[in-house]
Amino acid sequence: MKWYLVWILLFYWVNHKLMAQGCSDAGFCTMGAMKPDQPFNKKVPVKLRSMEISFYRGTTTLTPVVYVATADMSFNILDSKTFFQLKLPYQTVSGNFGETRGLSDISLCLTRNLRSTPEYDISVSLGAKIPTNNSNLKDDRFGLALPMYYQISLGTYDAIAGISFINRKWLLATGIQHPFNRNGNTFRWSEWEPVYQDGNAPEYVRSYAKAYKLRRGTDVMLRIERNFRFSRFNFSAGLLPIFRITRDDIEDPAGSGNRIRPEGTTGMALSGIVTAGYNFNVKTGVRLLIGKKITQREVNPDGLTRETVTTFSYYYRF
């Protein structure tokens, strides 16, 4: 019982005392082989077909707060080693500029177990993210395009690939995410500065990075996770570095039509991730995930930067 109290106090402290930043990737760190806290038990067969409902809260570096409810479904196809994953998120964002809500980008992923031994598993994943809008939602008061922080879709078609190694103690994974198009966001400082707080807060308007018709760069992720598995409880702690290896580019908001590649959009964003889970039985359980950003890129036009991330999930395996 003492161990349980230690972990409860630890998670409370991380969530409420640290001004942290959590996993702020474009989606692939929770897909297929790249997911955190994956099950591994060779003594009791693990049911890998699953239905998971999760509730996410993320505070940003500015005023928007992001809430996401996600239905995450995984089914085996062809044989017992191949699984198809579908993620349907519903997102709400609320901040000083207004509120947006609706179906967020849809994730599809095919995962294949390449090798399974009593000591470890190796799996690969191929997937895609499908946009639900062109990332140009507007506010209700002025009819102006909102910054990317408020957009419920990234507005791009993305390809995703990854591979993982997992045993009883460790999860090692890497993946890549590449967008194929630019989005339709038309947020401009010049339009918001005269109307936001009657023109008295231009510095706040300019704290949102320019993202006019943004084309995101390519991301590469690594996941290093240490797991502590017990009969019903499981805990994990790990690092999640995400590298943007090519620069974002935007169209000149002034209307010249030229493409601009802002400085500071490449580099590493490093997060620390901890999870705690409880299995009611072989089929059902709950999980708490908390993320803390350790470093971030200098410029983030995509609006993915988070102060804190907390996710609570219920899963059913069959």
C-alpha positions as CSV (number, residue, x, y, z in Angstrom):
1,M,0.0,0.0,0.0
2,K,2.9,2.4,0.7
3,W,4.0,2.1,-3.0
4,Y,0.5,3.1,-4.2
5,L,0.5,6.2,-1.9
6,V,3.9,7.2,-3.2
7,W,2.7,7.1,-6.8
8,I,-0.5,8.9,-6.1
9,L,1.4,11.7,-4.4
10,L,4.0,11.8,-7.3
11,F,1.3,12.2,-10.0
12,Y,-0.5,14.9,-8.0
13,W,2.7,16.9,-7.6
14,V,3.6,16.6,-11.3
15,N,0.2,17.6,-12.4
16,H,-0.5,20.5,-10.1
17,K,2.9,21.9,-9.2
18,L,5.1,21.8,-12.3
19,M,4.5,24.3,-15.0
20,A,5.3,21.6,-17.5
21,Q,4.8,21.0,-21.2
22,G,3.5,17.7,-22.5
23,C,3.6,15.6,-25.7
24,S,2.8,18.2,-28.4
25,D,3.4,16.2,-31.5
26,A,1.2,16.2,-34.6
27,G,-0.3,12.8,-33.7
28,F,2.0,9.9,-34.4
29,C,3.3,9.4,-30.8
30,T,0.0,7.6,-29.9
31,M,-0.4,5.6,-33.1
32,G,0.4,1.9,-33.6
33,A,3.9,0.7,-32.6
34,M,4.7,4.2,-31.3
35,K,2.0,4.2,-28.5
36,P,3.1,4.6,-24.9
37,D,2.6,2.0,-22.2
38,Q,1.9,-1.0,-24.5
39,P,0.9,-4.3,-22.9
40,F,3.5,-7.1,-22.7
41,N,2.7,-10.4,-20.9
42,K,3.8,-13.8,-22.1
43,K,2.3,-15.7,-19.2
44,V,-1.2,-14.5,-19.8
45,P,-2.3,-13.9,-23.4
46,V,-3.0,-10.2,-24.0
47,K,-6.0,-9.3,-26.0
48,L,-4.7,-6.8,-28.5
49,R,-8.0,-6.0,-30.1
50,S,-9.3,-3.0,-28.1
51,M,-11.6,-0.1,-27.7
52,E,-10.2,2.8,-25.7
53,I,-12.0,6.0,-24.7
54,S,-9.7,8.8,-23.5
55,F,-10.1,12.3,-22.2
56,Y,-7.3,14.8,-22.7
57,R,-6.6,18.3,-21.3
58,G,-3.8,20.4,-22.5
59,T,-2.9,23.9,-21.5
60,T,-0.8,26.0,-24.0
61,T,1.9,28.5,-23.6
62,L,-0.8,31.2,-24.3
63,T,-4.4,31.3,-23.1
64,P,-6.1,28.5,-25.2
65,V,-7.0,25.3,-23.3
66,V,-7.5,22.2,-25.4
67,Y,-9.9,19.4,-24.5
68,V,-10.1,16.2,-26.6
69,A,-12.3,13.1,-26.2
70,T,-11.0,10.2,-28.4
71,A,-12.4,6.9,-29.5
72,D,-9.4,4.7,-30.3
73,M,-10.3,1.3,-31.9
74,S,-8.0,-1.5,-32.9
75,F,-9.0,-4.7,-34.8
76,N,-7.0,-7.6,-36.1
77,I,-7.2,-8.2,-39.9
78,L,-5.9,-11.0,-42.1
79,D,-4.3,-12.8,-39.1
80,S,-3.5,-12.5,-35.4
81,K,-0.3,-10.4,-36.1
82,T,-1.8,-7.6,-38.1
83,F,-4.0,-4.8,-36.6
84,F,-5.8,-1.8,-37.9
85,Q,-6.2,1.2,-35.7
86,L,-8.8,4.0,-36.1
87,K,-8.8,7.2,-33.9
88,L,-11.7,9.6,-33.9
89,P,-11.1,12.7,-31.7
90,Y,-13.6,15.4,-30.8
91,Q,-11.8,18.6,-29.8
92,T,-12.7,21.8,-28.0
93,V,-10.4,24.9,-27.7
94,S,-11.2,27.9,-25.5
95,G,-9.1,31.0,-25.0
96,N,-9.0,34.8,-25.3
97,F,-9.7,34.8,-29.0
98,G,-12.9,32.6,-28.7
99,E,-13.9,29.0,-28.8
100,T,-13.9,26.2,-31.4
101,R,-15.1,22.7,-31.4
102,G,-15.7,19.7,-33.7
103,L,-14.2,16.5,-35.1
104,S,-10.5,16.7,-35.2
105,D,-8.1,14.9,-37.6
106,I,-8.8,11.2,-38.2
107,S,-5.9,8.7,-37.7
108,L,-5.6,5.4,-39.5
109,C,-2.8,2.9,-38.8
110,L,-1.8,-0.6,-39.8
111,T,0.5,-2.4,-37.4
112,R,2.3,-5.8,-38.1
113,N,4.1,-7.8,-35.5
114,L,7.4,-8.8,-37.2
115,R,8.8,-11.0,-34.5
116,S,7.5,-12.3,-31.2
117,T,9.5,-14.3,-28.7
118,P,9.1,-15.0,-25.0
119,E,11.5,-12.2,-24.3
120,Y,10.5,-9.4,-26.7
121,D,8.2,-8.2,-29.6
122,I,9.1,-6.2,-32.7
123,S,6.4,-4.4,-34.6
124,V,6.1,-1.9,-37.5
125,S,3.3,0.6,-38.4
126,L,2.2,2.5,-41.5
127,G,-0.5,5.1,-41.1
128,A,-2.0,8.4,-42.2
129,K,-3.8,11.4,-40.7
130,I,-6.8,12.8,-42.6
131,P,-7.8,16.4,-42.0
132,T,-11.4,17.3,-41.2
133,N,-11.2,20.9,-42.4
134,N,-8.7,23.3,-43.9
135,S,-7.5,24.7,-40.6
136,N,-9.1,28.1,-41.1
137,L,-11.9,28.3,-38.6
138,K,-13.0,31.9,-37.8
139,D,-14.2,33.6,-34.6
140,D,-17.9,34.5,-34.1
141,R,-17.4,38.2,-33.2
142,F,-15.2,39.6,-36.0
143,G,-15.3,36.8,-38.6
144,L,-11.5,36.7,-38.6
145,A,-9.3,33.6,-39.1
146,L,-8.1,32.2,-35.7
147,P,-4.5,31.2,-35.0
148,M,-3.4,27.6,-35.2
149,Y,-3.7,27.2,-31.4
150,Y,-7.5,27.4,-31.9
151,Q,-7.8,25.2,-35.0
152,I,-9.2,21.7,-34.4
153,S,-7.5,20.3,-37.6
154,L,-3.9,20.7,-38.8
155,G,-5.4,20.9,-42.3
156,T,-2.9,18.5,-43.9
157,Y,-2.7,14.9,-45.2
158,D,0.1,13.2,-43.4
159,A,1.9,9.9,-43.8
160,I,3.3,8.0,-40.8
161,A,5.7,5.1,-40.3
162,G,7.3,3.6,-37.2
163,I,8.9,0.6,-35.5
164,S,9.1,-0.6,-31.9
165,F,10.9,-3.0,-29.6
166,I,9.2,-4.0,-26.4
167,N,10.0,-6.4,-23.6
168,R,8.8,-6.7,-20.0
169,K,10.9,-3.7,-18.9
170,W,11.5,-1.5,-21.9
171,L,9.7,0.1,-24.9
172,L,11.9,1.6,-27.6
173,A,10.2,3.2,-30.6
174,T,10.9,5.5,-33.5
175,G,8.7,7.0,-36.1
176,I,8.4,9.6,-38.9
177,Q,5.5,11.9,-39.9
178,H,5.4,13.8,-43.2
179,P,2.7,16.3,-44.3
180,F,2.0,16.4,-48.1
181,N,0.3,19.8,-48.4
182,R,-0.1,23.2,-46.9
183,N,-3.2,24.1,-44.9
184,G,-5.6,27.0,-45.5
185,N,-5.0,29.1,-42.4
186,T,-5.2,32.8,-43.0
187,F,-4.6,34.3,-39.5
188,R,-3.0,37.8,-39.8
189,W,-1.7,40.1,-37.1
190,S,-2.8,43.1,-39.1
191,E,-6.4,42.1,-39.0
192,W,-6.5,41.2,-35.3
193,E,-4.5,44.1,-33.8
194,P,-7.1,46.8,-34.3
195,V,-10.0,44.7,-32.9
196,Y,-8.5,42.6,-30.1
197,Q,-9.1,44.5,-26.9
198,D,-9.9,47.6,-29.0
199,G,-6.3,47.7,-30.3
200,N,-4.7,47.9,-26.9
201,A,-2.9,44.6,-26.9
202,P,-0.9,44.2,-30.2
203,E,1.9,42.4,-28.3
204,Y,-0.5,39.6,-27.3
205,V,-1.7,39.2,-30.9
206,R,1.9,39.0,-32.1
207,S,2.6,36.3,-29.5
208,Y,0.9,33.9,-32.0
209,A,3.3,32.8,-34.6
210,K,2.5,33.5,-38.2
211,A,1.1,30.4,-39.9
212,Y,-0.5,31.8,-43.2
213,K,-1.1,28.8,-45.4
214,L,1.4,26.8,-43.3
215,R,3.3,23.7,-44.6
216,R,4.7,21.9,-41.6
217,G,8.1,20.3,-41.6
218,T,8.8,16.6,-41.3
219,D,8.9,15.2,-37.7
220,V,11.0,12.2,-36.4
221,M,10.2,10.9,-32.9
222,L,12.0,8.5,-30.5
223,R,10.4,6.9,-27.4
224,I,12.4,5.5,-24.6
225,E,10.2,4.1,-21.8
226,R,10.9,2.1,-18.7
227,N,8.0,0.0,-17.5
228,F,7.2,-1.5,-14.1
229,R,4.6,-4.2,-14.4
230,F,2.7,-5.9,-11.6
231,S,-0.3,-8.2,-11.5
232,R,-2.8,-5.4,-11.7
233,F,-0.8,-2.1,-11.5
234,N,1.7,-0.9,-14.1
235,F,3.8,2.3,-14.2
236,S,6.1,3.8,-16.8
237,A,8.5,6.7,-17.1
238,G,10.2,7.8,-20.3
239,L,11.5,10.4,-22.6
240,L,9.9,11.5,-25.9
241,P,12.2,13.6,-28.2
242,I,10.6,14.9,-31.4
243,F,12.8,16.4,-34.0
244,R,11.5,18.7,-36.8
245,I,14.1,17.9,-39.4
246,T,12.9,20.3,-42.1
247,R,11.7,23.9,-41.7
248,D,8.1,25.0,-41.7
249,D,7.2,27.4,-44.5
250,I,4.3,29.9,-44.8
251,E,3.0,32.3,-47.4
252,D,3.8,36.0,-46.9
253,P,0.8,37.4,-45.0
254,A,1.4,40.8,-46.6
255,G,0.1,39.4,-49.9
256,S,3.3,39.1,-52.0
257,G,2.6,35.4,-52.7
258,N,6.2,34.5,-51.7
259,R,6.9,31.5,-49.5
260,I,8.8,32.3,-46.2
261,R,10.7,29.8,-44.1
262,P,10.8,31.2,-40.5
263,E,13.9,30.7,-38.5
264,G,13.7,28.5,-35.4
265,T,11.1,26.0,-36.6
266,T,13.5,23.0,-36.7
267,G,15.2,21.3,-33.8
268,M,14.2,19.1,-30.8
269,A,11.1,19.2,-28.5
270,L,11.8,17.0,-25.6
271,S,9.1,15.7,-23.2
272,G,9.1,13.6,-20.1
273,I,6.1,11.2,-19.9
274,V,4.8,9.2,-16.9
275,T,1.9,6.8,-16.8
276,A,0.0,4.8,-14.2
277,G,-2.5,2.1,-15.0
278,Y,-4.7,-0.4,-13.2
279,N,-6.1,-3.6,-14.8
280,F,-9.5,-4.6,-13.5
281,N,-9.0,-7.9,-15.3
282,V,-7.4,-9.2,-18.5
283,K,-9.8,-7.3,-20.6
284,T,-10.4,-3.9,-18.9
285,G,-8.4,-1.2,-17.2
286,V,-7.7,2.5,-16.7
287,R,-4.7,4.6,-17.4
288,L,-3.4,8.1,-16.4
289,L,-0.7,9.8,-18.5
290,I,1.0,13.1,-17.7
291,G,3.5,14.8,-19.9
292,K,6.2,17.5,-19.1
293,K,8.0,19.3,-21.8
294,I,11.7,19.8,-21.0
295,T,12.7,21.7,-24.1
296,Q,10.9,23.1,-27.1
297,R,11.6,24.6,-30.5
298,E,12.0,28.4,-30.6
299,V,9.1,29.0,-33.1
300,N,6.0,26.9,-33.4
301,P,3.6,28.1,-36.1
302,D,1.5,24.9,-35.9
303,G,0.2,25.8,-32.4
304,L,1.1,22.4,-30.9
305,T,3.1,23.6,-27.9
306,R,1.5,22.6,-24.6
307,E,2.2,23.7,-21.0
308,T,0.7,20.6,-19.4
309,V,-0.9,17.4,-20.8
310,T,-3.1,15.0,-18.8
311,T,-4.9,12.1,-20.3
312,F,-7.2,9.6,-18.6
313,S,-8.2,6.5,-20.5
314,Y,-10.5,3.5,-20.1
315,Y,-9.8,0.5,-22.3
316,Y,-11.5,-2.8,-23.2
317,R,-9.6,-5.6,-24.9
318,F,-11.2,-8.5,-26.6
